[in-house]
Each structure stands twice: as structure tokens, then as C-alpha cells.
């Protein structure tokens, strides 16, 4: 049985604690992805997200097992948002201890390739409530090579 999809704004008020923090992070990311097409968009625009992250210890593992620290992630995002559209719908969020699992349906267009994927992202928080680790898991169709151009400077783990 598939879970019903909801807009983040419909469900965010139903959550507290770290689950709410992960939803706020996601809502802020959507706002900045949309702003990424504005003239002069730069890495400095990610400062509001940096306030939610332990930037000195942050690590992100992406869907291709690429590992990025905060500076690398910001550089990647800055390139990606300038040519991509992204939106999501909420499926479910689970919080246990310092870990949150957020399940979304994500829809994006990058380099002319449009996709709809089911994502599960783990958010690990430190004792100050800052994100220290993100791990992204996707169920998706295999993208074409043009989609991977935003990963040109990223080392993908085998």
C-alpha cells in the first residue's frame, strides 16, 4: 500500500523536535533551489542552511555514494540549482534518538532529463541540534549521461 503524498506545508505543523528540523531543512532547500536561477546566485546564499548544519564536521553521502563535506556540498548545490528544477512531496518522517529518516517523492529536471524518485534521507544530528550527517537513498530510473554533468567535479565511490 502506497503512502499518501502531502505538501510539506500541510504536514510541517504536525511535527516537533528533530523531525520538524528535517522538514524545515527541506523547505529551506526548496526555497533556495528556486532562487538558484536568479542572477548573481552564489554560494553565500546557502548561509541559512549552514545555520542548521555543523559545518566543520558535516558529511553528505549522495545517491551515487559520493561523499562531500560542507564546502564541497555547497559548491555542488550552487552549480546544480542554476540548471535544475526540484520539488517534493512528503511521505513519512521517523525520528529516533539523534536520527531522522525523511521519505519524500522528489521530482526534478536537470539537463533536460526529468525524473520522479522515491527518496529516503537520513539526517543525523549532534547534541546542539545541528545536522552532522546526511545520507540519500533513491529509487529511480537510471539517468542519462547528460544528467550526470553536474557531478563532473565530484568523486563517485565505486
C-alpha positions in Angstrom: 0.0 0.0 0.0 1.5 3.3 -1.1 1.6 6.2 1.4 -0.4 9.3 0.6 1.6 12.3 -0.6 1.3 15.7 1.1 2.7 19.1 0.6 5.4 19.9 3.2 3.4 23.0 4.3 0.4 20.8 5.1 2.3 18.5 7.5 5.1 20.5 9.0 3.0 21.8 11.8 2.2 18.2 12.8 5.8 17.6 13.8 8.2 18.7 16.5 11.8 18.1 17.5 14.3 16.8 15.0 11.6 15.5 12.6 10.4 19.1 12.4 14.0 20.3 11.9 14.5 17.9 8.9 11.2 19.2 7.4 12.4 22.8 7.9 15.7 22.0 6.3 13.9 20.5 3.3 11.6 23.5 3.0 14.5 25.9 3.0 16.3 23.8 0.4 13.3 24.2 -1.9 13.3 27.9 -1.4 17.0 28.1 -2.4 16.7 25.8 -5.3 14.0 28.1 -6.7 16.2 31.1 -6.0 19.2 29.5 -7.8 18.0 30.8 -11.2 18.3 34.4 -10.0 21.1 36.5 -11.5 24.1 36.5 -9.1 23.1 33.5 -7.1 26.3 32.4 -5.3 27.5 30.0 -2.6 26.9 32.7 0.1 23.1 32.2 -0.4 23.4 28.8 1.4 24.2 30.6 4.7 20.6 30.0 6.1 21.2 26.2 5.6 24.7 26.5 7.2 22.9 27.7 10.3 21.2 24.3 10.5 24.4 22.3 9.9 27.6 21.6 11.9 29.7 22.9 9.0 33.0 21.7 10.5 32.0 18.1 10.8 29.2 17.8 8.2 29.3 14.9 5.8 26.8 14.1 3.0 26.7 10.7 1.2 24.7 11.0 -2.0 22.8 8.6 -4.2 26.0 7.6 -6.1 27.9 7.1 -2.8 29.7 10.4 -3.4 31.0 11.8 -0.1 31.1 15.6 0.4 32.0 17.9 3.3 30.0 21.2 3.8 32.2 23.3 1.4 32.0 20.6 -1.3 28.3 20.2 -0.9 27.7 24.0 -1.2 29.8 24.1 -4.3 27.8 21.2 -5.8 24.5 22.7 -4.8 25.4 26.1 -6.3 26.2 24.6 -9.7 23.2 22.2 -9.6 20.5 24.8 -8.7 21.4 27.1 -11.6 20.2 24.5 -14.1 17.8 22.3 -12.2 14.2 22.4 -11.1 13.2 20.5 -7.9 10.1 19.9 -5.9 9.0 17.3 -3.4 6.0 15.8 -1.6 6.0 14.4 1.9 5.5 10.6 2.5 6.7 10.0 6.1 9.2 11.0 8.7 10.5 8.9 11.6 12.6 10.2 14.5 14.6 8.0 16.9 17.3 9.5 19.1 19.5 11.8 17.1 18.5 10.2 13.8 15.6 11.3 11.4 14.5 9.3 8.3 12.6 11.5 5.9 10.8 9.9 3.0 9.8 12.1 0.0 8.7 11.8 -3.6 11.1 14.1 -5.4 10.5 15.5 -8.9 13.4 17.2 -10.8 14.5 18.3 -14.2 18.2 18.6 -14.8 19.8 18.9 -18.2 16.6 18.2 -20.0 16.1 14.9 -18.0 13.0 14.8 -15.8 12.6 12.2 -13.1 10.4 11.2 -10.2 12.1 9.4 -7.5 11.3 8.0 -4.1 13.9 9.2 -1.6 14.8 8.3 2.0 17.3 10.6 3.6 18.8 10.1 7.0 19.6 13.2 9.0 21.9 12.7 11.9 22.1 15.5 14.5 24.7 16.5 17.1 23.8 17.4 20.7 23.3 21.1 19.6 20.6 20.0 17.0 22.8 20.6 14.0 23.0 18.2 11.1 26.3 16.3 11.0 25.5 13.6 8.5 23.1 13.2 5.6 22.7 10.0 3.6 20.5 10.0 0.5 18.9 6.8 -0.8 16.8 6.8 -4.1 14.5 4.5 -6.0 14.7 5.8 -9.6 15.1 5.1 -13.2 18.7 5.1 -14.5 19.5 8.7 -15.6 21.1 9.5 -19.0 24.7 10.7 -19.2 23.7 14.3 -19.6 22.1 14.3 -16.2 25.5 13.4 -14.6 27.2 16.6 -15.9 26.6 18.3 -12.5 28.7 15.5 -10.9 31.8 16.2 -13.2 33.9 17.5 -10.3 32.6 15.0 -7.7 34.4 11.8 -7.0 31.9 8.9 -7.0 32.9 5.9 -4.9 32.9 2.5 -6.6 
